[in-house]
Amino acid sequence: MKQQLAPLLSTAVATLKSDGILPADQPVDIQLERTRDRKHGDFASNLAMVLCKAARSKPRDLAEKLVAALPESDVVTRVEIAGPGFINFYLAPAAYHTMLQQVLAESEKFGRSDVGAGRSVQVEFVSANPTGPLHVGHGRGAAYGATVADLLEAVGHKVHREYYVNDAGRQMDILAASVYLRYLDLCGESITFPSNGYKGDYVWDIGASLHRKHGDALRHSSDEVFRDIAPDEPAGGDKEAHIDDLITRIKSLLGEKNYRETFDIGLDSILENIRHDLEDFGVRYDEWFSERALTESGAVERALERLKDSGYVYEKGGALWFRSTDFGDEKDRVVVRDNGQTTYFASDIAYHMNKLERGYDRVIDVWGADHHGYVPRVKAALTALGDDASKLDVLLVQFAILYRGGEKMQMSTRSGEFVTLRELRNEVGNDAARFFYVMRKCEQHMDFDLDLAKSQSNENPIYYIQYAHARVASVFRQLTEKGFAWDADNGAKHLDRLTESHEDQLIVALSRYPEVVEAAGLNHEPHMLAHYLRELSNEFHTYYNAHQFLVDDADLRDARLNLIQATRQVIANGLGLLGVSAPDSM
């Protein structure tokens, strides 16, 4: 609808420039917003107030000149000036009727645009360490990241979806050690499992796979494994030192080849599980990028050399430190430990260097909110490298908290006490999970109400929206049963028969869809689309309950069928962007 009005204002501005009222080189950004109350028109523009200084005029006086210069248009019935200089447009019903026909003509493409102008955007999301199954906390990042990517694509961006696989580093070594210790359990060794190891049942399963393949061939006695190891926390020691000593000992006992196999069997098993979960959740990626590949390609070393050359790396205590305090961080950060091992931060610097080297116009990271302190140091590192840190946007997502029977569920991967994403999907279904995850702003805490998600009631928003789509499908099934046929062309000729207030409200709601998609995409706020679909469905259900569609009057019947079919299409389009199905029956 805005696209029909903006050219009118552009023409008026051009006229005022040619008349010398506005400077010829005056830049103009035309803004149109829907009015809160349609008594004051359908759309309003503050253009006169924006340009009044350049025109050396009072806003209201300039508004009068702009209105006088507006060309004639079939889509506008009248234009009024309100308040200090707002220009209010009242649209003709024909403008809305054109929009209805546009929905039917464009079908699944309706609401998409090229406002992104083909700019390339990389969206990296989830990227959970492959140390255990995805839990319900990860699910929110998955649903949010996937929807942000789809929305950006819908408004014209070229999107590359990526998962960063943390297949190197200390956490993966802890997993490998945990797998090996479970393997030793299965060999009959008496093991005191480390407090800092991964304790989930899945670690037993991976250990069993290792045992099935090798039998006792990789067995070492528990005495060999634990001799002279730093005491664990329950014994009054340091759990970090204990697990690090165990990792070193296991690497030594197994040797490089067998340790790598133990490491990889854990990595491959869990990563395959993650891939499967995300695919089943309707989340797809263009690339799974390996952290290990950064080291093997020399990217980490190259990033560190660039930081050294720029003077932002120094040595202290045998370690190498990045001067992140020069960029406002609370303290400098280690990039190479005193044992020569690079840190996760060093890999992250190299990864983001690599992202920008690939030439994306923008790079978006979707992280858990607990990583908020990590954002400034990554941006600092990019600046120190001489890269444009403004190209990086980090969107922080609060983990969802799952409640079952009013009881909060645990989310600890290390302890193994958590509800997996797969369990959630099996319980409430993909549709409810995808929708509920994006109902709120990403930075807001979310309590996931299982009972609500499974309920078949108007209080369950996804059920309410899908039911609207199914109701339209039901009407078209009844159409055939009653011996009627829908003539869409005839309906288009008689849209002026749609005079009921419920019809007017539903048509106006439908016209908002492209604006909602654009705003949700550009602002990275899928919840805007979720809320819109709920509001649109409410308008439809109200209309459905108040009127009959399969009336004997063919002209009115076809017009109403055009309207509800357009509603069905918009609901399907919106749900599709949210990764949710649009069923024809419930």
N, C-alpha and C positions, 0 to 999 in steps of 0.2 A: 504494500500500500504506500509506503514511503517513496518507493521508486516512481510512483505516479505523480507525487506532489513535488519532489525535489526539483525536477526540471522546470516547473512553473516558477519557483523562487529563483532559480538560476537565470531564467529569462528576465525576471523583474530586476535582478541585480545588474545584469548586462545593460538593460535600458537605463538604469540610474547612472551607470558608469559612462555611457555614451552621452547622457545629459549633463555630465559634470557634477552630479550630486555626490557620487562616490569616486575616489581616485581610481584611475584606470588600472593601476597595478595592485589594487587592494585584494589580498588573498581572502577567500570566502570559504568557510566550512559550514555548510547548511546542516542544521540540526533540527530534526522533527521528532516530537515525542507524542505518544498517545495522551489524551487528556484523561484525568482521573474521573471526570464526570462528563458523559456525552452530551449533557445539556450545554456544555461549553465547546462543543465541536468534537470531531473525531481525533484530530491532530492539532498540535500547537507548535509554533516556532518562535524562538527568542532572537531571531536574526536581527531585528531592528535594534535590540539592546546591545548586541555584539558589535554592530557596525555604526552605532550612533556617534561615537567619538571620531571615527574616520570621516563621517559625513558632517561633523560639526553641527549636529542636530539633536533635538530632544528625541528620545526613543519613540514616543508615540507619533510625533510628526513624521519621522522616518518610516514608521510602520504604515502610515497612511499613504506615503509615496510608493512604498513597495506594493501595497495592495492595489493601488491604482495602476501599477505597471504589470500586474499579473495578467497573463494571456487567458483567453476564454478556455474552459475545459469542461468536458462532459462529466468528469468524475467529481466535480465540486458544485455543490448547490449554492453555497454562500461562504463568504469569508468575513470574519469580524475581528476587531481589535479589542483586546481586553487588558485591563490593568495598566501597567506602565508601558506596554507596547507589545504584548504577545499577539501573534497573528494566528487566529483560530480558524481551522478549515472544517467545514461540514461536508461530508462526502455524500454523493448521490448513491442511491441503492445500486445503480448500474456498476459502480466501482467494486462493490462487494460481489455482485453477480459475476463480473469478469474474473474475480479471484476464485470463485467457486469453480468456474469452468477451467481455470488454470490448474487447480488441484486435480481435476479429473483427467485433463490432458497430459499433465506431467507425471502423474501417478507417483511411483516411488521416488522420483527426482524432485518432487515438490518440496520446497524448503531449503534445498541446497543452493549454494551461491559460489561466486568466484572472488569474494571479498579478500580471500587470502592471496590472490594473485599468483598462485603456484609457488609461493615461498616454501623452501624446504625446511622441515622441522623433524628433529629426531626426538622421540619420546621414549625414555628408558623408565621402566616401571617393574615393580615387584623385586626382581634381583635379589631374592632371599638367598642367604648362604645355603648351599646344598648339604646341610648337616642334619636335615630332618624333613618330614612332610610339611607341606604348607598348612598353616592353621588359619582359623577364622580371622585373625588379625591381618594376615597377608591378603586375605580375600578382599578386603576393602581397597587395598592398594591396587589389586588386580582389576577390580570392577571400575574403580575411578580412572586408573591409567588408560585402560582400554577404551573407556567412553570418551575421555579427553581426546585421545588419538582419533577416534571416529568422528567426533564433532569438528575437530580441526580439519579433517579431510572433507567433511560435509560443507565447510565454508571456504573450500578452495585451496587448502594447503597440500603440499606433497609430503606425506608423513612416512617416516621410517620408525617402526616399532622395534625396540631392542630390550633384551634381557642380558644383564651383565652377570656372568657366571663367576662367582668367587671360588675358583677351583685351585687356589694356591693359598698359602699362608697358614697361620697358626690354628685357626678354627678347624680347618680341614685336617691338620695334623692331629688335633684332639679327637676328631671323628675317627681317623685311621687307628689311633691308639685304642679308642673305645671298641672298635670292631675287632681288633686283634685280641683284646682282653676277653671279649665274649667268645671268640674262637677258642682261647685257652680254656675257658669254662667248659666248652663242649668237648675239649680234649681230656677233661677230668682234672685239670689243675684247680687248686683252691685259690681263688682270686678275691682280694679285697678291692672292690671297684672304687676308683677315685671319685671324690666328691665333685670334681670339676669335669667329669666325663659325661658323655651323652648316654642317658639311661633308658631311652624309649625302647619299646618292644621291637621297633624296626631295626635297632642295632643288633639285637639277638638274631633277627632274620638274616641280616647281612653277614654276621659272623657264621651262621649256619651255612650260607652259600659258600663262604671261604672254606669251611670244613668239608663240605661235600666235594669240593674240587680237589683239595689237597690232603684230606684225611689228617693224620698227625704229623705230616712232613714238615710243617712250619712250627711245630711245638717246641717250646722252651719252658723249662721249669719256672714256677713262680718265684723260686729263690733267685734264679738268674735274672728275672725281670725286675724284682724289687730290691735286690741287694744294693745297699748304700744309697738308695733313693731318698731324697728329702722327704720328711714326714708330711702326711696330709693334714688338712685342717682339723678333722676330728681327733687327731693324735697330737694336737697342739702346734702343728706346723703351718706352712703356707701352701694353700691349695694350688696356687699358680706355679710355684717352684716345683711342687710334687708332680703336676701333670707335665711340665716342661722336661723334668728329668726322665719321666716315663717315655716321653716321645723320643728323646735322645737315645735311651737304652733300647727301645724297640727298633729304631732305625739301625742301630749297631748290630743287634742280634739277627735281624732279618736280612740285612744287606740291601743295597740299592734296588735290585730287581724285585725281590719279594716284598719289600716295603712299598714300592711303587704299585705293585699289584694289589696289595691290601688297601692302599690309599684309593686306587682307581675303582675297586669293586664297591667301596662305599660311595664315592662320588657318582659313579655311573648309575648305581641303583637308585639313589635318591634323586638325581637329576632326571632320570627317566620317569620317576614317580611324579615329579613336579611338572614335567612337560605334559604328562597324561592328564593331570588334574586341571591344568590351565586350558588345554584343548577341550576337555569336557565342559569347562566353564565358559566356553565360547571366547576365550582370550587367545589371540594369535600374535605371533611375532614374525618380523622379517629377518631377524638375526639373533642368534645366541652368541654373545661375544665373550671369549675366554680371557680371564685375568692372566692365566698361565701364558697365553699367547703374547701378552704384553712383555713379559720377562724374556721369553724365548726369542722375540723379534728385536729385542734391544731397546724397546720403547721406554721402559722404566729408566734404564741407564741414560738414555738420551735426554729424558726430561730432567734428570738430576744434573746432568752436565750443563744443560741450559740454565738451570737455577744457579749452579756454581758460577757460570760465566757472567751471570747478571749480578753476582755478589750477594745473593740471598741465602747462601748455605755456609755454615761454619761447623767446625769440629769442636766437640766438648765431651770429655769423659769417654773417649773412644767411639762416640756416636756422631752422626751427622744430623744437624738441625736446620730446619727452615725458619727464616726470620719472619714468621707470620705476625709478630707484634708490630712490625713496620707497617702493617696494613690494618691495625686495630684489633688483632686477636689478643686474648688475655695472656697468652704465653706462646713461646716458640714451640715448634712441633718436630719430633724426631722423624727423619725419613730413612735413615739407616741405623740399625741398632749396633751396639758395641760388639756384637758377635758377627757383624757383617751382613745380617739379614735385613732386607728392605721391609719397611712397614706397609700396612694396608694403605696408609695415606699416600705413600710414594706411588703405589700402583694406581690409586685414584687420580693423582695428578697426571700420570701418564695416560690414563684412560680419557680424561677430559681434554688433554692435549690432542689425543688421537681423534676425538669427536670433532673438534674444531678444524683439525687438518683435513677431515673428510668433506669440509665445505658447506656444512649446514648453515642456513641463515639463522636458525635458532636451535638451541638444545634445551630440552625440558627433562629434568629429573623428578621423578615422583618418589619421595622418601617418607619413611615413618617420621612422625613429629618428634620422636626422641633423638633425631639427627639434626635438630635445628641449629645446634652449636657448630655443626660441621660445615654449614653453608659458607660462612665468611672465610674460613681457611681455604676452602676449595677455590673460591673466587679470588682470594689473595694470591694463591699459587698461579692461577691463570694470568693475573695481572703481572706477577713477577716474571712469568715466561714471555711477556710481551704480547699476550693474546687479548682479545676483547672479551672481558668477563661479563659484559652486559648481554652477551648472546646467551648466557646460561640463566635459566629460570628454574628454581627449585620449588616444587609444590609439595607442601608438607601435609601428610594425611594422618589423622589420629586413628589409632587402631580401634576397631570395633570391639566392644565388650559383649560377649554372649551371655544371655540369661536363659536358663532352662528351669521352669518351675519356680521362678523367682530367685534362683540361686546362681551366683556368678561363677563362670567356669574359668579354670586356670589356663594360662597361655605359655607356660615355660617350655621351650624346646629342649633345654638342657635336662630338665627333670623328667621329661617325657609325659608330663601330666598336661595334656592340652587336647582341645577338640580340633580335629583336622577340617580343612575346607571340604574335603570329600564327605566327611560325616555330615557337615552342615548341608551340603547339596543333596545328599541322600534323604535328609530329613525334611527340608522345606522346598527343594527343587531349585533349579538354576534361576528361573525367572524371579522368584521372590528374593533370592540371595542377591542377584545382580541389581534389582531395583532398590531393595532396602539399603544396600551399601552406598548408593549415590543420592539418597533422599535428603541428606544434610550437606552443608558446606564441608569440604574436606578437612578443614582445621577444627571443626566442632567434634566434641566427643560423641560417640554413638553407642547407645545401648540397643543391641539387636534382640528384639522381642520374638522369640520362637513361636509362642502361642499366636501372636498377631499374624506373623508371616504365613502360618499354616491355616488361618481361619478363612472361611468362605463367607465373608460379610462385607458390608459397605465400609467398615472401619479399616479393612485391609486394603491399602491403596492400590496395590498391583491387581488384586482380584477385581476391584471396582473398575479399573481401567480396562482390563482384559474383558470383563463382562460387557462393557459398552461396545467393544469391537464385536464380540460374539452376538450381541443383541441385533446389531445391524445385519450380520450374516443370517441370523434367524429370520429377519424380515424378508430378505431376498429368497430364502427357502420357501417361506409362506406365499410369496408372490407367485412362484411357479405352481404351488399346490392349489392356489385359488384361480389358476387359469389366466392370470394377468401376465403381461410382458412389460419390461422397463424400456422405455424409449428415451434414451439420454438426450438426444437431439431435441425432442419435443419438450423435455424438462428444461433444457437450456433456454428455449423460447418463452417459457412461462415462469421464470424465476420471480417475476413481479407478483406472482400469486403468494409468495412467501411473506405474508404480512403480519403473522402472529408475533407477539413480543418474544416468545421462546425461540422462534426462528431467527429473529433479528439478533438476539444475544448469542445464539450458536454460531451464526455466520461471522459475527465480529470476533468471537473467540477463535474460529478457524483462521481468520486473517492474521492473527498475531503469530502464528506458528513460525514463519520465516524469521521474524524478528527475534523470537525466543531462541531458535537454533543459532543464529548469528551471535547473540549476546552470550549464550552458554558456551559456544566454541571459543570466542575471542577472550572471554574472561575465565576460561577453564572451570566452569561451574555447572556440571551436569544436573545438579539439584534444581536449577531453573527449569530445565526441560521436564524433570519428574513432577514438579509442582504444576507446571502448565498442563500436562496430560491429565492430572487429577482434576483440575479446574474444567478442562474441556469435557471430560467424561461426566462431570456433574451437570454441565449445561445440556449434554445429550440425554442423560437419564431423566432430567426434568422435562425435557421436550418429549421424550418417549412416553412418559407417564401421563402427559397432558393431552396428547393428540394421537390420532390414527394416521397411518401412512398409506395403507392399502385401501384408499377411498375409491368410490365409483367414478368420480371426476378424474378422467385420465390426465388432464393438464396439471391439476394440482398434485395428483399422485406422482407423476413423473418428476415434477419440480421437487417434491419432498424426497423422493428417492435419490435425486441428484445430491441433495443436501446431506442426507445420511451416508451416502456412499463416499462423499468428500470427507465426512467425519471419520468414517472407517479408515480411509486412506491416510489421513493425518495421524490418527492413533497408531496405525501400523508403522508409519515412517518414524514417528517419535520413539516407539518401543524398540524398533530396530536399531536406532542409534544408541539406545541404552543396553543393547544386547539381550533384549527380552522378546519372547515370542508373542504373536498376536493371534490367538486361537479363534476359530470360527464357531466353536461350541465349548461350553463349560460343563 
